[in-house]
């Protein structure tokens, strides 16, 4: 049986390969392409475990919109992540819209991501998901995974904290070398068993806390609070509504910056 861990690893490898193909024919893909492909693959391979809802395109337009990821364990606990996707530029090896600022409101996308994640009733980890491929042998030399041996291609889908991204903004740093020490292959979120917790959701939280920066100084600047515990027994109503009937047209997005929600339930 294909596990969630297997699928997350496979999708990272496929993402890496597809960006390599795009590099070979000089065709820059968009992050929305990989988000759609990866969400489809998760639903196709794990239909009983995965529910999704896509909302009307947000005002962020071509600069991307957030997704929420919710994980539900057999323990009854839930944990959420607010995620913004970015893709590497095949020519510059930069994430060119990493420090995007809304022209109308002058609010930085990163700041709003953190605020949207942490000011709701159910706080979520604010993360960036990077779609990556590089031919440079000096890129991505580090490996923090405690479960699997180093394989560079597994960085095809990588995660880092929005707090780490905000810290890079002062110098407008957006090259892969500026980010690589904080990047974590996304499969580690669901695969890693090296944090001493026996249940799925507690282990996800332990991994996230150990690997994704939560900066108290930045939190005070943005007037948000960082909770000690991100676990909840009662997720937002829109999450429960999606779980009940993801095809319903009556489910409203929680805010204008969100494009979709994916819910992943632990398999029995």
C-alpha positions, 0 to 999 in steps of 0.5 A: 500500500502506498503511504502518504510518506511515499506519495510526498516523496514521489511528488517531490521527485516528480517536481524536481524532474519536471522543472529539469525538463522545463529548464532543458526547453527554456520554459518557465513553469508557474507555482500554480501548475505544481500545486494543482498537480500535487493536490490532484495526485494526493486525491488520486492516490489517497482518495479516502484520506484527502478532501480538498476545496478550491475557492475563487481566485484571490486578489493576489492574482499572478503572485499567488494565493495561500493554501491551508493544509489540515492534518487530522489524526486518529488521536482526534487532534488536528493541526493546520498550516497556512502555505504560500507556494513559490517556484524557482526561476530557472535562469536566475535560481531566485524566487523572484516574487518572494518579497511581493508587496501589494501595490494597493495596500503596500502590505507584504505578502509574507506579513499577511501570511503570518498574520492570517496564520496566527490571528485566527481562532485556530492558529496555524504554522505560516510556511512557504512551499518551494518548488525547486530544481538546480544543476549547481552542485554547490546548492542544497548541500545540507540534509537534516532528515533523520529518517532517509539518506540524502537525495538532493532531488527530494528538495523538489518540494521544500518547506520553510517558515514565513518568519525565515522569509521575512528576515531575508527581506531587509536585504532583498535576498531571494536566491536559493543560496540565501534560503537553503539552510532553512529549507526542509524537504516536505516529505519530512513533515509526514514521514519523520519519526525522530521526535519521540512522539507516537501519534501522527499529529503530535509528531508533525507538531514536534517536527514543525516546531523544531524546523520552522522558525517562530520568531517572537520579535517579528510576532510583536512587530506584526502584533500576533501571538505565537501559541505554545500548542498548535493542536486542536480538537475542533478545527474551523467550521469551514474545514468540518464543512469540507470534510462533510461535503467537499463538493458543496457550493455553500462553503465560504472561504475564511478570507480573501487571500486563500485559494484552497484547503486540503485535509489529510486524515491519518489512515487507520 
